[in-house]
């Protein structure tokens, strides 16, 4: 595992719920805590008493504002062991799904079981994206976050990225 200590769970085994910004604002009070993965503070004034905002762009390159290892570690530290956690970004497709996956792994859920469950639980398409056969929105966790997760949790080289390729659906 990465050299930073995380409170890894072996009992919680929960998978966070992923939502878009609009959905999170409407549903946030149904959860123990809310984690904002990316959007700016001024966009997410929900008023939830346990709400952590970690700002970064939805990019797969740190040089263009994408998530750093420290961003990912901060979100894992907040999200692991929260029984009923809502994770969101703008669209509920990239940053939030990747972080929910990492938090589920940190909660002791098998990596493939977690990504399968997150994809299956993806909300129906209410955001105007190209419709999928099952009417679910695209599922495309941010690969830079996944790269960081691979290092943090000491997975074999490309192990999580291969699972990502297996379950990802293209956005367009």
C-alpha positions in Angstrom: 0.0 0.0 0.0 1.1 3.6 -0.5 3.1 5.1 2.4 0.1 7.2 3.7 -2.0 5.5 6.4 -5.6 4.9 5.5 -8.3 3.6 7.8 -9.0 0.5 5.7 -12.2 -1.3 6.7 -12.7 -5.0 6.9 -16.2 -4.8 8.4 -18.0 -2.0 6.5 -18.0 -3.6 3.0 -20.2 -0.8 1.7 -20.2 0.7 -1.8 -20.9 4.4 -2.0 -23.8 5.8 -4.0 -22.8 7.9 -7.1 -24.8 10.8 -8.3 -24.5 13.9 -10.4 -24.3 17.4 -8.9 -28.1 18.0 -9.5 -29.1 14.6 -8.1 -26.7 15.0 -5.1 -28.3 18.4 -4.1 -31.7 16.7 -4.1 -30.7 13.5 -2.3 -27.8 14.5 0.0 -29.8 14.5 3.3 -30.5 10.7 2.8 -26.9 10.0 3.5 -24.5 10.0 6.4 -21.9 12.1 4.5 -21.4 13.7 1.1 -18.1 13.7 -0.8 -17.7 16.1 -3.7 -15.1 14.9 -6.2 -14.1 17.9 -8.2 -16.6 20.6 -8.5 -15.8 24.0 -6.9 -17.1 25.0 -3.5 -19.3 27.7 -4.9 -21.2 25.0 -6.9 -22.1 22.7 -4.0 -23.6 24.7 -1.2 -25.9 21.9 -0.1 -25.8 22.5 3.7 -25.2 18.9 4.5 -23.5 18.8 8.0 -20.9 16.2 6.9 -19.7 17.4 3.4 -16.2 17.2 2.1 -15.3 19.1 -1.1 -12.0 18.2 -2.9 -11.6 20.5 -5.9 -9.9 19.3 -9.2 -10.7 19.2 -12.9 -12.0 16.1 -14.7 -8.8 15.5 -16.5 -6.5 12.5 -16.9 -3.4 14.7 -16.6 -2.2 16.4 -13.4 -0.7 19.2 -15.5 -4.2 20.2 -16.7 -5.7 20.2 -13.2 -6.5 16.5 -12.9 -6.6 14.8 -9.5 -3.3 14.4 -7.6 -2.4 11.5 -5.4 -3.0 13.8 -2.4 -6.5 14.6 -3.7 -7.3 10.9 -3.9 -5.8 10.1 -0.5 -7.8 12.9 1.1 -11.1 11.6 -0.4 -10.3 8.0 0.6 -9.5 9.2 4.1 -12.9 10.9 4.3 -15.0 8.2 2.6 -13.7 4.9 3.9 -15.8 3.5 6.8 -18.8 5.8 6.2 -21.8 3.4 6.1 -24.0 5.5 3.8 -21.8 7.7 1.6 -22.9 9.8 -1.4 -20.1 10.7 -3.9 -20.7 13.1 -6.7 -19.1 15.2 -9.4 -20.8 17.2 -12.1 -22.3 14.3 -14.2 -21.8 11.3 -11.9 -19.8 9.5 -14.6 -16.0 10.0 -14.2 -14.6 11.4 -11.0 -17.3 10.2 -8.6 -17.4 6.7 -10.0 -13.6 6.3 -9.8 -13.6 7.6 -6.2 -16.6 5.4 -5.2 -14.7 2.5 -6.6 -11.7 3.3 -4.5 -13.7 3.8 -1.4 -15.5 0.5 -1.9 -12.1 -1.2 -2.3 -11.0 0.6 0.9 -14.1 -0.7 2.6 -12.9 -4.3 1.8 -15.1 -4.9 -1.3 -13.4 -7.0 -4.0 -12.3 -4.6 -6.9 -14.2 -6.4 -9.6 -17.3 -6.9 -7.4 -17.2 -3.1 -6.6 -16.9 -1.9 -10.2 -19.6 -4.3 -11.4 -21.9 -3.1 -8.6 -21.2 0.5 -9.4 -21.9 0.1 -13.1 -25.1 -1.9 -12.4 -26.3 0.9 -10.0 -25.6 3.7 -12.4 -28.7 5.9 -12.5 -31.0 6.1 -15.5 -30.1 8.6 -18.1 -31.7 11.9 -16.9 -28.9 14.2 -18.0 -29.3 14.3 -21.8 -26.4 11.9 -22.7 -26.7 9.6 -25.7 -29.0 6.8 -24.6 -27.6 3.4 -23.8 -29.6 0.2 -24.5 -30.5 -0.1 -20.8 -31.1 3.7 -20.5 -28.2 4.1 -18.1 -25.8 6.9 -18.3 -22.3 6.3 -19.5 -19.9 4.6 -17.0 -16.4 5.9 -17.4 -14.4 6.2 -14.2 -11.5 8.7 -14.4 -8.4 6.7 -15.4 -6.0 9.1 -13.5 -7.8 8.4 -10.2 -7.8 4.7 -11.0 -4.0 4.9 -11.6 -3.6 6.5 -8.2 -5.8 3.9 -6.6 -3.7 1.1 -8.2 -0.6 2.5 -6.5 -2.3 3.3 -3.1 -3.8 -0.2 -2.8 -0.7 -1.9 -4.2 -2.5 -3.7 -7.1 -0.4 -5.4 -9.8 0.6 -3.3 -12.7 -2.5 -2.3 -14.8 -4.8 -4.6 -12.8 -7.4 -1.9 -12.0 -7.0 -0.3 -15.4 -7.8 -3.7 -17.1 -10.9 -3.9 -15.0 -11.8 -0.4 -15.9 -11.5 -1.2 -19.6 -13.7 -4.3 -19.1 -16.6 -2.3 -17.6 -16.3 1.2 -19.0 -18.8 2.5 -21.5 -17.8 5.4 -23.7 -19.3 8.8 -23.0 -20.1 9.7 -26.6 
